């Protein structure tokens, strides 16, 4: 046996040692690769089951910081709108992890923006779509330090996060020391970045889907419109409002074909559109139709519809808007417009009638003053005067309808108005006509005051009571009550009643009631079920409407056929006190004291009537037929008082006439006369200095009092 030399033995031991070291190095590298593969597998498996963006970011940061050479790690995402990266997650060993909430990623609320393309390693990696390594940040012009970052960075690796060849963000890895990362590390982190990119992208998409679903579900659940999804003509989804409109629960709706809820009869509206809708055809505009809910009552609705794919099937998503309130408001508007249109016509007629009636009211009064008490002409002339006054009352009803009837507002207590009516001859006459009708009054003792016209309010009360009595031909009971009421929120009924403090008048009967068709027309002038000429003029309820609106009030009507009707009137309250009554004066108190008066009226008959009355009272009277004549007359003459008509056509009206006269006679006294009520131009004339307003046709007493009061002022 050949003995091995010492030298050869040493060589073999050295070779063995080198071989063992190589084997250990290979083994270490193998173990490192196994560890890397295990970590990749761990990240992949973990991220596979994570749907939360925040949880995914936390897991990525934990695995990288705890299992790799990197001591700092951060994730940035790309904001395409701003073309800039923003920070979404960051971690250091032993310190709290920073992760942005998913909702802030979508809204960009409070996020920290960092680099733009080309700026810094992250910006370069973003632009070039490859990892960018900085071995020594101190000697690299590419390193851009973030002032808010407290981490010490010696070496930095920025790896793009790629999804379908699009860079969605950057994975940043760093260490406090320089020259830490090797080529193998770059390859390894590139692999990790693929998992990170897929995880961030998928979790964000999932969160966005959840966020969108939650957002749209919230919108749907809280929508004021009904929303439903129809598949094969059956409901598969219905929001709470849809369930409220139909009266059915979602469990019921899932078994109810959509078409059974709609009026699909040939007489129904939009039948063609309904049939197209039921075939899942796209609607290019909303349309109206009637829906029949659980109660059986038909509801006016507006439908918007669009075809969609729902759970892989062709479906229809519909929005349903309840038009009940809108239809009520439309009817109220139409009703108001109709009343305004009729009122405008009635106003024109009333103005002309007032001029005609002046002769039937004023001349008989002047004749009666000159007739002996036993004259055989006294009775027929008195009859003419009373007939003229009755006609004038109807004209005033027309003016009330046109809402030009309330000449002046004063502080009124409605309880007093009603109490006076209940002892009036009109009420006694009503009781004689309807002996089997009983009236119960419940009047608030401490009723608040309102601003109004006692005459018109009394007429409205009379018409309501009369209407109630005639609704009970076989007898019954009328209830009339007053109360103070505070409305804290708007009420939508026959009228739209705003919130506030009101005096409320209620008149109820147990009569025949009012049908739905009649309800729409009860306040129209000349619409009546009564015998024309025997029971009234057909203006009674129109007067009630006009009076309420003149007093800035509201009216509500509730009626059930066969059970009766309730009218509720709302008048805004005032905190002013009722003025004390002034004692009445005899005709001697209206007589002249040597004053001169200029009468200005474009209607010859009106001018002559006013002149004769004033001359009868002892005044020196001059009269002219236009405002221009009045201005010319007063250039060289004077008058202690003007009796000035407001409406004069053609030519300047009363306001313009008074303005021109004031330039020559700055303190000129005047009273205003008109067939209408106190218009804005009347009010302007009064602000300039004109006194009382008198409505035609006038009697000796009212014009005499107005003239005397103004002259004595």
Secondary structure, 3 states (H helix, E strand, C coil): CCCCCHHHHHHHHHHHHHHHHHHHHHHHHHHHHHHHHHHHHHHHHHHHCCCCHHHHHHHHHHHHHHHCCCCEEEEEEEECCCCEEEEEEEEECCCCCEECCHHHHHHCCCCEECCCCCCHHHHHHHHHCCCEEECCHHHCCCCCCCCCCCCCCCEEEEEEEEECCEEEEEEEEEECCCCCCCHHHHHHHHHHHHHHHHHHHHHHHHHHHHHHHHHHHHHHHCCCCEEEEEECCEEEEECHHHHHHHCCCHHHHCCCEHHHHECCCCCCCCHHHHHHHHCCCCCCCCEEEEEECCCCCEEEEEEEEEEEEECCEEEEEEEEEECHHHHHHHHHHHHHHHHHHHHHHHHHHHHHHHHHHHHHHHHHHHHHHHCCCCCCHHHHHHHHHHHHHHHHHHHHHHHHHCCCCCCCCEEECHHHHHHHHCCCHHHHHHHHHCCCEEEEEECCCCCCEEEECHHHHHHHHHHHHHHHHHCCCCCEEEEEEEEEEEECCCEECCCEECCEEEEEEEEEECCCCCCHHHHCCCCCCCCCCCCECCCECCCHHHHHHHHHHHCCCEEEEEEECCCEEEEEEEEEEECCCCCCCCCCCCHHHHCCCCCEEEEECCCHHHHHHHHHHHHHCCCEEEEECCHHHHHHHHHHCCCCEEEEECCCCCCCCHHHHHHHHHHHCCCCCEEEEECCCCCHHHHHHHHHCCCCEEECCCCHHHHHHHHHHHHHC
